[in-house]
């Protein structure tokens, strides 16, 4: 097996372990959280939290080199995919990126969003 393939597999294992840690942690904190399935080009994110009132928070979990712009762009695409696949109003679905910090547990991870999203200034 070549180095690139082995590195790719190792990165996938790290990513899956991070998603599981985050899922377990959020559930232990009382959040109604579930893992989302990969859907290829129409991916919907990694986790979703069902919020009171019928809203959803799609989470893109990252355990990789910190690249906030591409991470946020991916989370936005996945938010829209999640809403479209369930025939939901995009205004009822938010998204964030949760980025693992080296040597820290899930509670110390970074949460990324935009000013527009955080303050509710977006147009969907």
C-alpha positions as CSV (number, residue, x, y, z in Angstrom):
1,X,0.0,0.0,0.0
2,X,1.4,3.4,-0.9
3,X,2.0,6.2,1.6
4,X,-0.8,8.4,0.2
5,X,-3.4,5.7,0.6
6,X,-2.3,4.9,4.1
7,X,-2.3,8.6,5.1
8,X,-5.8,9.0,3.7
9,X,-7.0,6.0,5.7
10,X,-5.4,7.4,8.9
11,X,-7.0,10.8,8.3
12,X,-10.4,9.2,7.8
13,X,-10.0,7.2,11.0
14,X,-9.0,10.4,12.9
15,X,-12.0,12.2,11.4
16,X,-14.4,9.4,12.4
17,X,-13.0,9.2,15.9
18,X,-13.5,13.0,16.2
19,X,-17.1,12.8,15.0
20,X,-17.8,10.1,17.5
21,X,-16.2,12.0,20.4
22,X,-18.2,15.1,19.5
23,X,-21.5,13.1,19.1
24,X,-21.0,11.4,22.5
25,X,-20.0,14.6,24.2
26,X,-23.0,16.6,22.9
27,X,-25.4,13.8,23.8
28,X,-23.9,13.6,27.3
29,X,-24.5,17.4,27.6
30,X,-28.2,16.8,26.8
31,X,-28.3,17.7,23.1
32,X,-30.6,15.8,20.8
33,X,-27.8,14.9,18.3
34,X,-27.5,12.3,15.6
35,X,-24.9,11.4,13.0
36,X,-25.7,12.1,9.3
37,X,-24.9,9.7,6.5
38,X,-22.6,10.6,3.7
39,X,-24.5,11.3,0.5
40,X,-21.7,12.0,-1.9
41,X,-21.9,15.3,-3.8
42,X,-25.1,16.1,-1.8
43,X,-23.5,15.6,1.6
44,X,-25.5,17.1,4.5
45,X,-22.8,17.5,7.2
46,X,-21.6,15.1,9.9
47,X,-24.0,15.7,12.8
48,X,-27.3,17.4,13.4
49,X,-28.9,18.8,16.5
50,X,-32.7,19.0,16.7
51,X,-33.5,22.2,18.5
52,X,-36.7,23.2,20.2
53,X,-39.4,24.6,17.8
54,X,-38.4,22.4,14.9
55,X,-35.1,24.1,14.0
56,X,-31.9,22.2,13.2
57,X,-28.2,22.8,13.6
58,X,-26.0,21.0,11.1
59,X,-22.5,20.4,12.3
60,X,-19.5,19.9,10.0
61,X,-16.9,18.3,12.3
62,X,-13.2,18.8,11.2
63,X,-10.0,17.2,12.5
64,X,-7.7,18.6,9.9
65,X,-5.5,21.6,9.0
66,X,-7.3,24.8,10.0
67,X,-8.9,26.2,6.8
68,X,-11.8,28.4,8.0
69,X,-13.0,29.7,4.6
70,X,-13.3,26.3,2.8
71,X,-14.7,24.8,6.0
72,X,-17.5,27.4,6.2
73,X,-18.3,27.1,2.5
74,X,-18.7,23.4,2.9
75,X,-20.9,23.8,6.0
76,X,-23.1,26.2,4.1
77,X,-23.5,23.8,1.1
78,X,-24.4,21.0,3.5
79,X,-26.9,23.1,5.4
80,X,-28.8,23.8,2.2
81,X,-28.6,20.1,1.1
82,X,-30.0,19.1,4.5
83,X,-32.9,21.5,4.2
84,X,-33.6,20.6,0.6
85,X,-33.5,16.8,1.1
86,X,-36.1,17.2,3.9
87,X,-38.2,19.9,2.3
88,X,-37.4,22.3,5.1
89,X,-37.3,26.0,5.0
90,X,-33.6,26.9,4.9
91,X,-34.3,29.5,7.6
92,X,-35.0,26.6,10.0
93,X,-31.6,25.1,9.5
94,X,-28.3,26.7,10.8
95,X,-24.8,25.3,10.4
96,X,-21.5,25.5,12.2
97,X,-18.1,24.0,11.8
98,X,-16.6,22.4,14.9
99,X,-12.8,22.1,14.6
100,X,-10.8,19.8,16.8
101,X,-7.9,21.4,18.7
102,X,-4.8,19.4,19.0
103,X,-4.4,17.9,22.5
104,X,-7.9,19.1,23.6
105,X,-11.2,17.4,24.1
106,X,-14.5,18.2,22.4
107,X,-15.4,21.0,24.9
108,X,-12.3,23.0,23.9
109,X,-12.9,22.7,20.1
110,X,-13.3,25.8,17.9
111,X,-16.8,26.7,16.6
112,X,-16.8,28.6,13.3
113,X,-19.6,30.6,11.8
114,X,-19.9,34.0,10.1
115,X,-21.0,37.3,11.6
116,X,-23.9,37.2,9.2
117,X,-25.1,33.8,10.5
118,X,-24.3,34.5,14.2
119,X,-26.3,37.7,14.2
120,X,-29.1,36.3,12.0
121,X,-28.3,38.7,9.1
122,X,-28.3,36.1,6.3
123,X,-30.9,35.7,3.6
124,X,-30.8,31.9,3.6
